[in-house]
Amino acid sequence: MTLFHFTGIKGTGMSSLAQILFDAGHHVQGSDIDKYLFTEAPLHERGITLLPFDANNIKQGMTIIAGNAFPDEHPELVRAQELGVEVIRYHTFLGEYMNRYTSIAITGAHGKTSTTGLMSHVLAGYKPTNYLIGDGTGEGHKEASFFVLEACEYRRHFLAYHADYAIMTNIDFDHPDYFSDIDDVFDAFQSLAQQVSKGIIACGDDEQLQRIQANVPVVYYGFGEGNDFQARNLIKTTAGTTFDVYVRNDFYYTFDIPLYGDHTVLNTLAVIALSHYEHIPAELVQARLTTYGGVKRRFSQTVIGNNVLIDDYAHHPTEIKVTLQSARQKYPDKDVIAIFQPHTFTRTKKFLQDFAHSLSGADYVYLCDIFGSAREQQGELSIQNLADLIEQAQVLDVEQIDVLKAHEGAVFLFMGAGDVNKYQRAFEEVL
């Protein structure tokens, strides 16, 4: 039996794929940097061997799955080439593997991880389902019927996928280090739409998605009256959200979700629409929605005394805005404190004014130093440039975390795609 070796196994998608292959009965191992990352926990739970990067890890007879973050010049990939060992890039392998199942690719500038998690949870209550979530979570089954995967638009990697269905949550300008403008982003999504074989579930409230052309039916969902699946009569409480769903203006079902914010209603509506398309009973969908526990780093809550600490991956102005909305709905009587760490210098520079506007929706704002990336270690601006645009914003160093104690009894939103969780851990120790 083939041994799959993952070069860069701690990557969010790589870890998930390794888990899927292992669960399906394959031999799996991998290598990465010698630093703990949260994505490795489920690998340890399965007993998957993790090694430090080393060219000597590569042996004859393996199949190497290479993470997209690592160039062909990586020592392990060079050794594989010397030995004539097969090397397949992560997105290429995934694109081939998913074709064994009824595949659902979930994409969008925002919300794809949360929607992938929700879709996976609903389908798993119907039939055995493989799923790959971009928070490092994966699960495989030998008898799976469905394969749900998060499909990232960055560098057009999702064009390796020819899915049966695609859920498109929105199109927004992000990744300015790769995409030139919103039209360039749209072009990538339009190319993906042409590759879908059964149907597209798209948010009709999104102006860009209204332009999508495809050779398969495009089913729209949203709050607007023109959508095929429309959410009406929202009731928002501190326990969650209730709403009616109308299918082409006919009442379908009333759904209740333990989630907060308009964006969670839209994500759920996408799942409902696809489930309807696959003839899954509404009662089963509702039962699964009730037991959904969320995904990692998406409004993940820790309560210490009367303080609520929330860890969230929000790293774009749009995501910050909806995260603040969720906090306001669930905790209407508490101050909301934003602790934000920008991710990459190019994104921070491009959206500087937008970040300032979104963060101004918090009661108090603390800003952490910009988190770079493997491709981008420095830039033309500093965190002070953002702080200067927000009234009463403070720059926060992890050694100064004590200052947050001044907001006793508040909601603390730790937001960012870097290592902002180290600030949360430090604050937890203080509390």
N, C-alpha and C positions, 0 to 999 in steps of 0.2 A: 504494500500500500504506500502511496506517495506521502512523503513528509513535507508539509507546507511550512516553510520558514518565512516569517514576516520580518522584513527589515524596516524597523520603525513601528513595532507592534503596539506602542503606547499611544499612537495617534488615535483620535476619537473614532474615526471610521475603521482604522486598522484593527483596533482592539475589538470592536463590534463584529467585524468579519471573522476574526480569529475565533471568537466565541461561537459563531454560527457554524463554522466548519467543524470545530471540536464537538459541538452538540450533535452534529449530523454523523459523527463516527469517524472523522478523519484524524490523522496524526498531525499535531500542530505544535510549533514552537516559535520563538521570536526573539529579537534583540532590540535594544534601544539604549538611550543614555542612562547612566547609573544615578538616577534621581527619581524619587517617588512622585508619580503622577496618579491622580484619582482614577484614571482609566485602567490602571493595572489591577485594581482590587478584584474585579470579576474574573480576571485571568488567573490570579492566585487561587481563587475559590474553586476553579475547575482543575487546578493542578497543572496548568500549562507552563512549560519551561520558559523562563525569561532569562536572557543572557545579555551581558554588555556587548556593545558593538565590537566585532572582531572578525577580520577576514577569515580566520580559521573556523568560524562557525559554519562556513559554507562547505558542503560535502556533495559528492556525486550522488545522483538519484533524487535530490531535493527538487522541489519547485519553489522558487523564490517569489514572494509577493512583496513588491517594493512600494513603500510609502511615497506619496507625491512630494513630500518635503525634502527628499534626499536625491541628489543628482546622480547621474550615471557614474560619476567619478568616486562615489562612496566606496570605501575599501571592500565592503562585502559584495557590492555589485560588480566591482572590477574583478574580484576573485571568481565570482560566478561566471563571468564572461571567459576568464582564463580556463575554467574547467568545462565550459560548454553546458553549464547548468541553465535550465530555463528560467528566465526572469520575466514576470508579468507585473505591470503597474497595477496598483490597487483598483483604480476605476475601470481599467480594462478587464481585469479578472471578474470584478463584481458585475459588469455589464454582461458577461457571458454566463455567469452562474445563475443570475436571476431569471434567465430565460427558461429555466426548468419549471417555473411556477407561474401562477397568475400574479403578475408583478404590478406594484403600485409605487411609482416614484413620486415623492412629495418634495416640492421645491418652492422657492420664494425667497425674497430678500429677508423677510422676517416671518417667524412663526413656523418654519418647517420642522424644527426639532420637536416642538410641542405637539404639532399636528401629527407627526410620525408616531410619537409615543401614544397619542390618543387613538389613532387609527389601528395601531398594532394591538392595543388593549381590547378594542371592540372586536376585531376580527378573531383574536385568539379565543374569544368566548363562543365563536361560531364554528371554526375549523382550525386545525393545527396551522400555525403561521410562523414563518421565519420573519424576523425583523432586525433591521439595522438602524439604530438611532444615533444621531450625531453627538450624543453625550457619553459615548463609550459603552453603550448598552447594546447587546445583541443576544439573540436566541435562535437556535436552529432545531428543526425536527426532521426525522427521517421520512415521515409521511406528510410533510407540509403541503398545503394547497396554495397558500398565498405567500408572497414575499413582499414585505413593505420596507422601503428604504428611503432614507433622507438623501436627496440629490442636490449637491451644492453646485451653484452656478460659477464659482470662482475658476478662472482660467478655462471656462467652458467644459470642465471635467464631466458634467452631467450628459454631455453629448455621446458618451460611451454607452449610455443606457437607451434601450429600445423597449420601453415598458408597455404593458397592456393599458394601464391607466396612468395619468399624471394628475396630481392635485397641485394647482398653482395658487399660492396664497396671496401673492402680490408681486409687483415689479417695482423696485426702488433702486436708486443709484447708490451703490456701495462698492467696496474694493476699488478705490480710485487709483491704486497702484497697477491695476490691470485694465479695467474698463475706462473708456475715454469719456463717456457721458451716458445719459439715460437711454438714448437710442441704441447705443452699443449693447447695453444690458438687454433691452427689448429684443434685439437681433438674436442674442443667445437663447432666450426663451422661445422665440419664434422657431428657431432651428430645432429645439427640443420638441415643440408641438408637432412638427412634421414627422417625428419618429414614433409617435404614440399609435398603438394599433387598435384600441377599443374605444377610448373616450377620455376627455379632459374635463376635470372638475375645476372651475376657475372662479375666483372672487369677482363678481360682476360690479362690485362697488369700486374696484380698482380701475382707474382710467386707462392704464396701459394694457391691462389684461383684456379690456373690451376690444382691443385691436387684434387679438390673437386669431390667426387663421390656421385651420387644420383639415386633414382629410377624414377626421372622425368627429362624432358629435362633441360639441363644447357645451357643457352644462354649467350654468352660472348660479352662484349662491351669494347671499348678502342681505343687507337691510333694505335696499332699494326695491321699488315695486316691479321693476322690469326683470328681476331675477327669477330663474326657474324654481329655486329653493329660497324662500324668504323667511327671515325671522321677524316675528311681530310680537307685540304685547310683552316686552321685556319687564321683568320684575327683578330688581337688584336688591339683595339683602346682604347682611354680614355673613350669611351662611352659603351664599352662592347666587346663581342666576336661573330664573325660570323664563321660558319663552315658547311661543307657539311657532310651529313650522307649517308653512303653506307651500304646497307643490303646485306650481302653475296656477296660483290663486285658489286652490282647493285646500281646506284644512287637512293636515296630515296627522299631527301628533303634538302633544305638549311635552317638552323635555325640561329636565331639571338637572343642573350641573353644579358640582361643588367648586366652581371656578369663578374668577373675578375679572371684570373688564370686558369691554366690547370685543376686543380681539379674541378672547376665549370663546365667545359666542360664534364668531366667524369660523374659527378653527373647528369647532364642534359641528357647525353647519356643513362644512366640507366633508367631514366624516359621515354625517347623516346622509348626505347626497350620494356618496359612493356606496354606502351600505344599501340604500334604496335601489341603486342601479344593480347591485348584486342580489337583490331580493332577500335581504336580511331583515327579519321582523323588527318593527320599531320597538316592541317591548324588550327584545333582547338587547338592542342598542342602548336603550335607557338603563337597563340593568347593569350593563358594562360601564356606562358613563358614571353611574353612582359609585362604583368601586375604583375609579381611576385615581391613582396616587401621584401623578405628575412625573416629570423627568428631572434629571439632575440639573442643578444650576438654573432652573426656571421657576422663580418665585418660591425657592426652597426656604422653609421657615424654621427658625430655632427660637424658642421662648425661654428667657432667663428672667425670672421674677416678673416684673410688669414691662419688661423690654422685649420687643419683637425684632429679631435680626433676620433679614431676608437676603439670600444670596441669589443673584440673577445675572445672566449672561449678557444683559442689555449693553450693547456697545455702539449703537447707532442712535441718532436723535429720535427717530420714530419709536424705537424700542424703549428708550427711557420714558417717553411720554406715556406709553401704554402701561408700563410697569408702575409708574406713579398713579395712574388711574386705578389700577387694581388695588394698590395699597389704600387709596382713599375710600374705595368701596368697602373693603373688608374692615378697615380700622378708621371709621369716620371721625372718631373723637381723639385721635392721637396725632401729634406732630409727626411729619414725615421728614426724615433726615437722609439726604442723598450723599453717599460716599462713592464717588465715581473715579474710575481709573481709565482714561482713554487708551485705546488699543491702536497702535501704529501712528507714526508721525504724519503719514500722508492722509489718513482718514481724519485725524484731528485738525489738520490744516484746512482740508476741504470743507469740513462741516463745523468750523469753529463757531460761527454765529448761531447755527442750528443747535449745537450742543448747549450754548449759553441759554437759548430760548427754552429748550426742553427742561433743562435743570432748574430754571427759575420757577418751575411748578412745585418744587419742594419748599418746605419751610426753612430749611438750612442746608447749605451745600459745602461739602468738603471734597477737595480734589487731590488725587494721588498722582505721582509722577507718571508721565506717559510710558506705557509698556510697549517696547519695541517688538521686533520679530526677527526671525532668523535672516530674513531678507533685508531688514531695515533697522539698524541699531541706533541711528541718530537722525535728527531732522533740523528744520530751520526755525523751530519754535520750541517753547517750553510750556509747562503746565501753567506758568504765571500768565501767559497770553490769554488762556481761557479764564483764569480767575479774575483778570481785569475786566471781563465782560459781564460778570455776575455780581450783583450787589451782595455784599457781606459774605462772599465765598472765601473760604480759607484753604490754603494748601496744607495737606496733612501728611506728616511722616509717620511711619509705623511706630516709631519710638515715642511719638506724641499722642498715642491713641487715647490716653486718659482724658483728653479734652472732650470726648464724646459723652463722658459721664454727666456733663452739664445738661444733657437732654434726657434725664431719667424718665422712663415711662413712654418713650417714643417708639416709632417704627424706624429702624435703621436699614436702609436699602444699600447693600454693597453691590455695585454694578460694574461690570466690565468683562472683557474676554481674556484678560491676562491673569495675573496672580493676585487680584484684589481680595481673594479669600484669605490671604495671609493677614490682611487688616482685620477681617472678621474674627479670625482665630485669636489674634492679639486682644481684641476687644472682649471676646468671650472669657479669656483668662483674667482680664481686669474685673469683669463682672463677677 
